């Protein structure tokens, strides 16, 4: 009988050892393998991102400073109304027009007093845009053909400009039949600081 009980006890101890010691150790090993696999995926993702970053950096560094300046002119990261006025004045002079009466007005929500009232839907939408706009009014005087050439040059300049208002009057038609005063209002845009 002793021969029968000893092997049975040894088998029970072995089964108990498997379920008591080996199985938890095996589960722990499997959990560690899953964790290692997730770390390997994370490392691969990091390597992929590093490769993408390097490619983007190479592309960015291949852009010349002249092209970067043109991009900054196209859509600057701040409103530079002095530079804009100088540019418009140069275009006007190049086309034989006299530039005057520059008036700047910002349309941004940041510059309006909103502490004493609720924001309108338009103001909320404008605040959420990645860009801001401002209005610049000015006057140019000269001939009609010069003015159309001025508008063409203004249109082909790098800065994004929308003409929102345009008015004209004849300046002393008895003296010179082709001399007009053109009152212009434009909208210009810049990227908000992120």
Backbone torsions as a table, in degrees:
resi	resn	phi	psi	omega
1	UNK	NA	-37.0	178.3
2	UNK	-60.6	-34.4	178.6
3	UNK	-66.0	-29.1	-178.1
4	UNK	-83.3	-35.3	-176.2
5	UNK	-76.3	-40.2	-177.1
6	UNK	-62.4	-49.4	178.0
7	UNK	-63.8	-35.7	179.0
8	UNK	-64.8	-41.2	177.9
9	UNK	-65.8	-41.3	179.3
10	UNK	-64.0	-40.7	178.3
11	UNK	-65.0	-43.3	179.2
12	UNK	-64.2	-40.7	177.9
13	UNK	-65.1	-39.7	178.9
14	UNK	-64.3	-45.7	178.5
15	UNK	-62.9	-42.7	178.1
16	UNK	-62.6	-38.8	178.6
17	UNK	-66.7	-38.7	179.4
18	UNK	-64.3	-48.8	-178.1
19	UNK	-77.9	-27.6	-176.8
20	UNK	-88.1	-34.4	-174.4
21	UNK	-116.8	-51.3	-172.7
22	UNK	-70.1	-42.4	-177.5
23	UNK	-64.2	-47.8	176.4
24	UNK	-61.1	-37.4	178.5
25	UNK	-66.1	-39.0	178.3
26	UNK	-66.2	-41.9	177.5
27	UNK	-64.1	-39.8	178.1
28	UNK	-63.7	-41.7	178.6
29	UNK	-62.9	-44.1	178.6
30	UNK	-62.8	-41.2	177.9
31	UNK	-63.3	-41.1	178.2
32	UNK	-65.9	-37.2	177.2
33	UNK	-63.8	-40.7	177.0
34	UNK	-64.2	-40.7	179.0
35	UNK	-65.3	-42.0	177.5
36	UNK	-62.6	-41.6	179.0
37	UNK	-62.8	-41.1	179.3
38	UNK	-66.9	-36.4	176.5
39	UNK	-66.6	-37.3	178.2
40	UNK	-65.9	-39.1	175.9
41	UNK	-63.7	-43.1	179.0
42	UNK	-62.8	-41.4	177.6
43	UNK	-63.9	-40.1	178.1
44	UNK	-65.4	-41.9	176.9
45	UNK	-61.9	-41.4	178.4
46	UNK	-63.2	-41.0	178.1
47	UNK	-64.6	-41.1	177.9
48	UNK	-62.9	-44.6	179.0
49	UNK	-63.9	-39.8	177.6
50	UNK	-61.5	-41.0	178.9
51	UNK	-65.1	-43.8	178.1
52	UNK	-63.3	-43.6	178.6
53	UNK	-59.9	-44.6	179.7
54	UNK	-63.0	-40.6	177.8
55	UNK	-63.5	-44.0	178.8
56	UNK	-65.3	-39.9	178.7
57	UNK	-64.7	-40.0	176.7
58	UNK	-63.3	-43.3	178.0
59	UNK	-63.1	-44.0	-179.7
60	UNK	-63.5	-43.3	-179.3
61	UNK	-68.8	-19.8	178.5
62	UNK	-80.2	-9.9	177.8
63	UNK	-79.5	127.5	-177.8
64	UNK	-72.2	160.6	179.3
65	UNK	-65.5	-31.6	177.4
66	UNK	-63.2	-43.2	179.2
67	UNK	-67.6	-36.5	176.4
68	UNK	-65.4	-39.2	176.7
69	UNK	-64.0	-38.9	177.7
70	UNK	-65.6	-39.0	176.3
71	UNK	-64.4	-39.7	178.9
72	UNK	-66.8	-33.7	176.3
73	UNK	-70.2	-41.1	-179.3
74	UNK	-60.4	-50.4	-179.6
75	UNK	-143.6	86.9	-176.4
76	UNK	-68.2	165.5	179.7
77	UNK	-94.8	4.9	173.7
78	UNK	-153.0	157.4	177.9
79	UNK	-77.6	123.1	179.5
80	UNK	-122.9	76.0	-174.3
81	UNK	-68.1	-26.8	178.3
82	UNK	-65.9	-46.7	178.6
83	UNK	-63.0	-39.0	178.8
84	UNK	-64.3	-44.3	179.3
85	UNK	-63.2	-41.9	178.8
86	UNK	-62.7	-42.7	179.1
87	UNK	-62.5	-45.1	-179.9
88	UNK	-65.9	-39.4	177.5
89	UNK	-62.3	-42.1	178.1
90	UNK	-62.8	-41.6	178.6
91	UNK	-64.8	-40.9	179.2
92	UNK	-63.5	-46.5	179.6
93	UNK	-62.1	-40.3	179.7
94	UNK	-61.3	-27.6	-179.0
95	UNK	-102.9	14.0	175.7
96	UNK	73.3	28.2	178.6
97	UNK	-111.1	153.6	177.2
98	UNK	-101.5	122.1	-177.4
99	UNK	-94.0	136.6	177.8
100	UNK	-159.7	173.8	172.6
101	UNK	55.3	48.4	178.2
102	UNK	-74.4	127.6	177.9
103	UNK	-130.2	127.4	-176.5
104	UNK	-107.9	136.4	176.9
105	UNK	-141.8	121.8	179.9
106	UNK	-86.2	138.2	179.0
107	UNK	-101.0	10.3	-173.1
108	UNK	-78.4	149.0	178.7
109	UNK	-65.0	-30.2	-177.7
110	UNK	-61.9	-27.2	-176.1
111	UNK	-95.5	2.4	178.1
112	UNK	-102.4	152.4	-179.5
113	UNK	-83.8	104.6	-177.1
114	UNK	-114.6	8.4	-176.9
115	UNK	-75.4	-27.1	-175.6
116	UNK	-97.5	2.1	-179.5
117	UNK	-148.2	166.6	178.0
118	UNK	-79.7	149.2	178.4
119	UNK	-74.6	145.0	174.7
120	UNK	-81.8	166.8	179.1
121	UNK	-60.7	-40.7	179.9
122	UNK	-62.7	-40.5	179.5
123	UNK	-67.1	-37.9	177.7
124	UNK	-65.9	-44.7	179.0
125	UNK	-62.9	-40.2	179.3
126	UNK	-65.7	-38.3	179.5
127	UNK	-67.3	-26.5	-178.6
128	UNK	-87.3	-10.7	178.9
129	UNK	-68.6	150.7	178.4
130	UNK	-79.8	0.9	-179.5
131	UNK	-134.7	162.8	175.2
132	UNK	-122.0	164.3	178.8
133	UNK	-133.2	159.9	175.2
134	UNK	-145.1	161.8	-177.9
135	UNK	-113.3	136.2	177.0
136	UNK	-127.7	123.2	176.1
137	UNK	-107.2	143.3	178.7
138	UNK	-158.5	169.9	179.9
139	UNK	-126.0	139.9	170.5
140	UNK	-127.9	145.9	178.8
141	UNK	-122.7	139.2	177.7
142	UNK	160.1	-167.5	-178.2
143	UNK	-76.9	158.6	-177.6
144	UNK	-64.6	-43.1	180.0
145	UNK	-64.4	-39.7	176.0
146	UNK	-61.9	-38.3	-179.5
147	UNK	-66.6	-42.0	178.6
148	UNK	-64.5	-37.4	175.1
149	UNK	-65.2	-37.9	176.6
150	UNK	-60.3	-45.1	179.3
151	UNK	-63.5	-38.7	177.6
152	UNK	-63.6	-43.4	178.4
153	UNK	-66.3	-38.7	178.1
154	UNK	-64.2	-39.2	178.8
155	UNK	-65.7	-37.7	-176.8
156	UNK	-89.8	-0.3	176.0
157	UNK	-69.7	160.9	-174.6
158	UNK	-72.3	-29.3	-176.0
159	UNK	-71.4	135.5	178.1
160	UNK	-75.5	119.3	-176.4
161	UNK	-137.7	134.4	172.8
162	UNK	-117.0	127.4	175.3
163	UNK	-81.7	119.3	-177.3
164	UNK	-100.4	-28.4	178.5
165	UNK	-142.6	144.5	178.2
166	UNK	-147.1	125.4	176.4
167	UNK	-137.3	152.7	178.7
168	UNK	-146.6	151.2	177.0
169	UNK	-139.6	151.6	177.0
170	UNK	-77.7	135.8	178.0
171	UNK	-102.1	108.9	179.0
172	UNK	46.2	71.8	-176.4
173	UNK	-61.0	-22.9	179.2
174	UNK	-71.9	-33.1	-177.0
175	UNK	-77.4	-49.1	-178.0
176	UNK	-147.4	115.6	-174.3
177	UNK	-68.8	-17.2	-176.3
178	UNK	-116.6	48.7	178.3
179	UNK	-130.4	115.9	-176.1
180	UNK	-125.9	155.0	171.4
181	UNK	-108.1	121.6	-178.8
182	UNK	-107.5	116.4	176.3
183	UNK	-94.9	120.4	-173.0
184	UNK	-124.3	141.2	172.3
185	UNK	-127.5	127.0	-178.1
186	UNK	-122.5	155.0	170.5
187	UNK	-108.5	137.6	176.2
188	UNK	-130.8	161.1	-169.1
189	UNK	-131.4	154.8	173.6
190	UNK	-150.9	156.7	179.2
191	UNK	-75.5	138.5	175.0
192	UNK	-74.0	148.8	175.2
193	UNK	-70.5	127.1	-177.3
194	UNK	-83.9	NA	NA
